[in-house]
Amino acid sequence: MFDMKTKPLYYEDAYLRGIDSKVLSIEPKGSLTNIVLDQTIFYPEGGGQPSDRGKLGAISVEFVRLSNDEITHQAKGTLKVGKTVHAVLDWHWRYKHMKLHSAGHLLHDVISGMFTSLRPLGASHGKESLYSL
């Protein structure tokens, strides 16, 4: 299914809140560090849903990106390549956006059933933009 360095565990169990992962690479980028893990529970931004937030050990994950089949965790701080780190989601943030995402699909289905001439154009479930077109 995927040909990536990082195994996306969020597809197997969206309710996982914490796991141990091995640090594969780090790359400082301004005030943040891009970190690639061997496996992750952090959902990257996409599909109208914002990325997860949380912790990798003691450092904060601010943003998660999927680009060129690589999941990158942008964090405040750094880790050592080859070390194992405990990854923990900001569960309140994740669960809120899971519910908003599901509600968007329900809203789409209800409106599509009531107004058959309408077609969905897109949706966003982020803090700065919450809409369904």
GROMACS elastic network, one bead per residue, 0.5 to 0.9 nm:
[ bonds ]
;  ai    aj funct       b0    kb
    2     7     6  0.80715   500
    2     8     6  0.87380   500
    2    69     6  0.79691   500
    3     6     6  0.87334   500
    3     7     6  0.89436   500
    3    69     6  0.69911   500
    4     7     6  0.68237   500
    4     8     6  0.87695   500
    4    68     6  0.88767   500
    4    69     6  0.54101   500
    4    70     6  0.59647   500
    4    71     6  0.80532   500
    5    24     6  0.83443   500
    5    36     6  0.80073   500
    5    37     6  0.76941   500
    5    38     6  0.61979   500
    5    39     6  0.80671   500
    5    69     6  0.79298   500
    5    70     6  0.65507   500
    5    71     6  0.80085   500
    6     9     6  0.89823   500
    6    24     6  0.87437   500
    6    36     6  0.71062   500
    6    37     6  0.57512   500
    6    40     6  0.67226   500
    6    69     6  0.87734   500
    6    70     6  0.68984   500
    6    71     6  0.64104   500
    6    72     6  0.89533   500
    7    10     6  0.89583   500
    7    37     6  0.83491   500
    7    38     6  0.61737   500
    7    40     6  0.62922   500
    7    41     6  0.88321   500
    7    71     6  0.89050   500
    8    11     6  0.62075   500
    8    12     6  0.77894   500
    8    38     6  0.89612   500
    8    39     6  0.59601   500
    8    40     6  0.53873   500
    8    41     6  0.64252   500
    8    42     6  0.79025   500
    8    43     6  0.79448   500
    8    71     6  0.83464   500
    9    12     6  0.52049   500
    9    13     6  0.63362   500
    9    14     6  0.77545   500
    9    16     6  0.81748   500
    9    39     6  0.66348   500
    9    40     6  0.56966   500
    9    41     6  0.51908   500
    9    42     6  0.82105   500
    9    43     6  0.89323   500
   10    13     6  0.52344   500
   10    15     6  0.77213   500
   10    16     6  0.72811   500
   10    40     6  0.72410   500
   10    42     6  0.68306   500
   10    43     6  0.64477   500
   11    14     6  0.62848   500
   11    41     6  0.85340   500
   11    43     6  0.88738   500
   13    16     6  0.58023   500
   13    41     6  0.84099   500
   14    17     6  0.84220   500
   14    41     6  0.77655   500
   14    43     6  0.89691   500
   14    98     6  0.87971   500
   15    41     6  0.89442   500
   15    91     6  0.88480   500
   15    95     6  0.84690   500
   16    19     6  0.76932   500
   16    41     6  0.67280   500
   16    88     6  0.89226   500
   16    89     6  0.83571   500
   17    41     6  0.73373   500
   17    87     6  0.82137   500
   17    88     6  0.57527   500
   17    89     6  0.53709   500
   17    90     6  0.80151   500
   17    91     6  0.65971   500
   18    41     6  0.73357   500
   18    86     6  0.69665   500
   18    87     6  0.53761   500
   18    89     6  0.63731   500
   19    39     6  0.86660   500
   19    40     6  0.77030   500
   19    41     6  0.74267   500
   19    85     6  0.84114   500
   19    86     6  0.57629   500
   19    87     6  0.53524   500
   19    88     6  0.68037   500
   20    39     6  0.83646   500
   20    40     6  0.86582   500
   20    84     6  0.64086   500
   20    85     6  0.55697   500
   20    87     6  0.59564   500
   20    88     6  0.88513   500
   21    37     6  0.61070   500
   21    38     6  0.60264   500
   21    39     6  0.57891   500
   21    40     6  0.70046   500
   21    56     6  0.89701   500
   21    83     6  0.83570   500
   21    84     6  0.53885   500
   21    85     6  0.54103   500
   21    86     6  0.63518   500
   21    87     6  0.68712   500
   22    36     6  0.87127   500
   22    37     6  0.55535   500
   22    38     6  0.54354   500
   22    39     6  0.74540   500
   22    81     6  0.78509   500
   22    82     6  0.60470   500
   22    83     6  0.56541   500
   22    85     6  0.62146   500
   22    86     6  0.88573   500
   23    26     6  0.77077   500
   23    35     6  0.71620   500
   23    36     6  0.61778   500
   23    38     6  0.65576   500
   23    79     6  0.74689   500
   23    80     6  0.68869   500
   23    81     6  0.50023   500
   23    82     6  0.52342   500
   23    83     6  0.56665   500
   23    84     6  0.62358   500
   23    85     6  0.71278   500
   24    35     6  0.76228   500
   24    36     6  0.54509   500
   24    37     6  0.51876   500
   24    38     6  0.62216   500
   24    80     6  0.88467   500
   24    81     6  0.55894   500
   24    82     6  0.60541   500
   24    83     6  0.83843   500
   25    34     6  0.80684   500
   25    35     6  0.58252   500
   25    36     6  0.51922   500
   25    37     6  0.71803   500
   25    80     6  0.82250   500
   25    81     6  0.55553   500
   25    82     6  0.80296   500
   26    33     6  0.65799   500
   26    34     6  0.55254   500
   26    36     6  0.64738   500
   26    78     6  0.74913   500
   26    79     6  0.73453   500
   26    80     6  0.77301   500
   26    81     6  0.67893   500
   27    32     6  0.87992   500
   27    33     6  0.55923   500
   27    34     6  0.50071   500
   27    35     6  0.66264   500
   27    36     6  0.89184   500
   27    78     6  0.88228   500
   28    31     6  0.76593   500
   28    32     6  0.62138   500
   28    34     6  0.60930   500
   28    35     6  0.86599   500
   28    78     6  0.80430   500
   29    32     6  0.53348   500
   29    33     6  0.54021   500
   29    34     6  0.66614   500
   29    74     6  0.86626   500
   30    33     6  0.75214   500
   31    75     6  0.87244   500
   31    76     6  0.69685   500
   31    77     6  0.83815   500
   32    62     6  0.85867   500
   32    74     6  0.59842   500
   32    75     6  0.53263   500
   32    76     6  0.50257   500
   32    77     6  0.67030   500
   32    78     6  0.83600   500
   33    73     6  0.78892   500
   33    74     6  0.55021   500
   33    75     6  0.52586   500
   33    76     6  0.63938   500
   33    77     6  0.63809   500
   33    78     6  0.61578   500
   33    79     6  0.88731   500
   34    72     6  0.58352   500
   34    73     6  0.55740   500
   34    75     6  0.65507   500
   34    78     6  0.85820   500
   35    71     6  0.85163   500
   35    72     6  0.55480   500
   35    74     6  0.62974   500
   35    75     6  0.73019   500
   35    78     6  0.80512   500
   35    79     6  0.80391   500
   36    39     6  0.86229   500
   36    70     6  0.77111   500
   36    71     6  0.64142   500
   36    72     6  0.51760   500
   36    73     6  0.63529   500
   37    40     6  0.65893   500
   37    71     6  0.79569   500
   37    72     6  0.79333   500
   37    73     6  0.82020   500
   40    43     6  0.80174   500
   40    71     6  0.84161   500
   40    87     6  0.76969   500
   41    52     6  0.87322   500
   41    87     6  0.77473   500
   41    88     6  0.81476   500
   41    89     6  0.74883   500
   42    51     6  0.73438   500
   42    52     6  0.53855   500
   42    53     6  0.72061   500
   42    54     6  0.81135   500
   42    64     6  0.69553   500
   42    71     6  0.89438   500
   42    73     6  0.80918   500
   42    87     6  0.85221   500
   42    88     6  0.85689   500
   42    89     6  0.68755   500
   42    94     6  0.89297   500
   43    46     6  0.84997   500
   43    50     6  0.83143   500
   43    51     6  0.55024   500
   43    52     6  0.53415   500
   43    53     6  0.86500   500
   43    64     6  0.68688   500
   43    65     6  0.83187   500
   43    66     6  0.89046   500
   43    71     6  0.89033   500
   43    94     6  0.85478   500
   44    49     6  0.84385   500
   44    50     6  0.72046   500
   44    52     6  0.64981   500
   44    63     6  0.75769   500
   44    66     6  0.57847   500
   44    71     6  0.71304   500
   44    72     6  0.81830   500
   44    73     6  0.84030   500
   45    48     6  0.75483   500
   45    49     6  0.58267   500
   45    52     6  0.75256   500
   45    63     6  0.78580   500
   45    64     6  0.63006   500
   45    65     6  0.58550   500
   45    66     6  0.73101   500
   46    49     6  0.53998   500
   46    50     6  0.65638   500
   46    51     6  0.73132   500
   46    65     6  0.83170   500
   46    66     6  0.81541   500
   47    50     6  0.83729   500
   47   122     6  0.87494   500
   47   123     6  0.79896   500
   47   124     6  0.76669   500
   48   101     6  0.81289   500
   48   122     6  0.76874   500
   48   123     6  0.56261   500
   48   125     6  0.57050   500
   48   126     6  0.71537   500
   49    97     6  0.69500   500
   49    98     6  0.84488   500
   49   100     6  0.87021   500
   49   101     6  0.69498   500
   49   123     6  0.86179   500
   49   124     6  0.61121   500
   49   125     6  0.51768   500
   49   126     6  0.59607   500
   50    63     6  0.85551   500
   50    64     6  0.87491   500
   50    97     6  0.76300   500
   50   124     6  0.83638   500
   50   125     6  0.70106   500
   50   126     6  0.54394   500
   50   127     6  0.81313   500
   51    62     6  0.85989   500
   51    63     6  0.59385   500
   51    64     6  0.54134   500
   51    65     6  0.73209   500
   51    94     6  0.83993   500
   52    61     6  0.81641   500
   52    62     6  0.79852   500
   52    63     6  0.67533   500
   52    64     6  0.65887   500
   52    89     6  0.70347   500
   52    90     6  0.72207   500
   52    91     6  0.87180   500
   52    93     6  0.70758   500
   52    94     6  0.59549   500
   52    97     6  0.88726   500
   53    60     6  0.75921   500
   53    61     6  0.53339   500
   53    62     6  0.55369   500
   53    63     6  0.62799   500
   53    64     6  0.76318   500
   53    88     6  0.86935   500
   53    89     6  0.60721   500
   53    90     6  0.54849   500
   53    91     6  0.84663   500
   53    93     6  0.72320   500
   53    94     6  0.77046   500
   54    59     6  0.85172   500
   54    60     6  0.58521   500
   54    61     6  0.51521   500
   54    62     6  0.72845   500
   54    87     6  0.75595   500
   54    88     6  0.56394   500
   54    91     6  0.79473   500
   54    93     6  0.88601   500
   55    58     6  0.63457   500
   55    59     6  0.55213   500
   55    61     6  0.53965   500
   55    62     6  0.87500   500
   55    75     6  0.83690   500
   55    86     6  0.79538   500
   55    87     6  0.57182   500
   55    88     6  0.51867   500
   55    89     6  0.64599   500
   55    90     6  0.76008   500
   56    59     6  0.53961   500
   56    60     6  0.64304   500
   56    61     6  0.67524   500
   56    75     6  0.81805   500
   56    79     6  0.85828   500
   56    85     6  0.61328   500
   56    86     6  0.57518   500
   56    88     6  0.65270   500
   56    89     6  0.88567   500
   57    60     6  0.81968   500
   57    79     6  0.87275   500
   57    85     6  0.56158   500
   57    86     6  0.52009   500
   57    87     6  0.62948   500
   57    88     6  0.79126   500
   58    77     6  0.85747   500
   58    86     6  0.89052   500
   59    75     6  0.66174   500
   59    76     6  0.59154   500
   59    77     6  0.56282   500
   59    78     6  0.73743   500
   59    79     6  0.85234   500
   60    74     6  0.85332   500
   60    75     6  0.54251   500
   60    76     6  0.54903   500
   60    77     6  0.74439   500
   61    64     6  0.75548   500
   61    73     6  0.63123   500
   61    74     6  0.57427   500
   61    76     6  0.66370   500
   61    77     6  0.89965   500
   61    89     6  0.89039   500
   62    73     6  0.76675   500
   62    74     6  0.57752   500
   62    75     6  0.54940   500
   62    76     6  0.72354   500
   63    72     6  0.83654   500
   63    73     6  0.61303   500
   63    74     6  0.51493   500
   63    75     6  0.71696   500
   64    71     6  0.69424   500
   64    72     6  0.56437   500
   64    74     6  0.59623   500
   64    75     6  0.88012   500
   65    70     6  0.79433   500
   65    71     6  0.56388   500
   65    72     6  0.52281   500
   65    73     6  0.66486   500
   65    74     6  0.79021   500
   66    69     6  0.63595   500
   66    70     6  0.54917   500
   66    72     6  0.64204   500
   67    70     6  0.53415   500
   67    71     6  0.66558   500
   67    72     6  0.79058   500
   68    71     6  0.84970   500
   75    78     6  0.73653   500
   79    83     6  0.77497   500
   79    85     6  0.83156   500
   80    83     6  0.57283   500
   80    84     6  0.86829   500
   81    84     6  0.86215   500
   88    91     6  0.82176   500
   89    92     6  0.85120   500
   89    93     6  0.82630   500
   89    94     6  0.73231   500
   90    93     6  0.55202   500
   90    94     6  0.63763   500
   90    95     6  0.87587   500
   91    94     6  0.50225   500
   91    95     6  0.58972   500
   91    96     6  0.83194   500
   92    95     6  0.53904   500
   92    96     6  0.60867   500
   92    97     6  0.87041   500
   93    96     6  0.53384   500
   93    97     6  0.63974   500
   93    98     6  0.87191   500
   94    97     6  0.53310   500
   94    98     6  0.61300   500
   94    99     6  0.87382   500
   95    99     6  0.62502   500
   95   100     6  0.86172   500
   96    99     6  0.53000   500
   96   100     6  0.62576   500
   96   101     6  0.86580   500
   97   101     6  0.59195   500
   97   102     6  0.84719   500
   97   125     6  0.67513   500
   97   126     6  0.77119   500
   98   101     6  0.51700   500
   98   102     6  0.62888   500
   98   103     6  0.86199   500
   99   102     6  0.51287   500
   99   103     6  0.60157   500
   99   104     6  0.85497   500
  100   104     6  0.61428   500
  100   105     6  0.88048   500
  100   125     6  0.61004   500
  100   126     6  0.88678   500
  100   130     6  0.89737   500
  101   104     6  0.51702   500
  101   105     6  0.66367   500
  101   106     6  0.89233   500
  101   123     6  0.89315   500
  101   124     6  0.82916   500
  101   125     6  0.62497   500
  102   105     6  0.51864   500
  102   106     6  0.63569   500
  102   107     6  0.86812   500
  103   107     6  0.60466   500
  103   108     6  0.84870   500
  104   107     6  0.50755   500
  104   108     6  0.61216   500
  104   109     6  0.86662   500
  104   123     6  0.73857   500
  104   124     6  0.85187   500
  104   125     6  0.78769   500
  104   131     6  0.84627   500
  104   132     6  0.69497   500
  105   108     6  0.50410   500
  105   109     6  0.62419   500
  105   110     6  0.87225   500
  106   109     6  0.51183   500
  106   110     6  0.62189   500
  106   111     6  0.86150   500
  107   110     6  0.52092   500
  107   111     6  0.61145   500
  107   112     6  0.84001   500
  107   132     6  0.83237   500
  108   111     6  0.52966   500
  108   112     6  0.59116   500
  108   113     6  0.84624   500
  108   119     6  0.89418   500
  108   120     6  0.71353   500
  108   132     6  0.77501   500
  108   133     6  0.88174   500
  109   112     6  0.51063   500
  109   113     6  0.60665   500
  109   114     6  0.86488   500
  110   113     6  0.51675   500
  110   114     6  0.62901   500
  110   115     6  0.86163   500
  111   114     6  0.50824   500
  111   115     6  0.58578   500
  111   116     6  0.80013   500
  111   118     6  0.78822   500
  112   115     6  0.52457   500
  112   116     6  0.53438   500
  112   117     6  0.77750   500
  112   118     6  0.62923   500
  112   119     6  0.70752   500
  112   120     6  0.81203   500
  113   116     6  0.59377   500
  115   118     6  0.57345   500
  115   119     6  0.88678   500
  116   119     6  0.77307   500
  119   133     6  0.83263   500
  120   123     6  0.82457   500
  120   132     6  0.77259   500
  120   133     6  0.56591   500
  121   132     6  0.78354   500
  121   133     6  0.51467   500
  122   131     6  0.82954   500
  122   132     6  0.60487   500
  122   133     6  0.52828   500
  123   130     6  0.74914   500
  123   131     6  0.54573   500
  123   133     6  0.59937   500
  124   127     6  0.89684   500
  124   129     6  0.61319   500
  124   130     6  0.52409   500
  124   131     6  0.53896   500
  124   132     6  0.65961   500
  125   128     6  0.85418   500
  125   129     6  0.65758   500
  125   131     6  0.68157   500
  125   132     6  0.85634   500
  126   129     6  0.51920   500
  126   130     6  0.56830   500
  126   131     6  0.87648   500
  127   130     6  0.66366   500
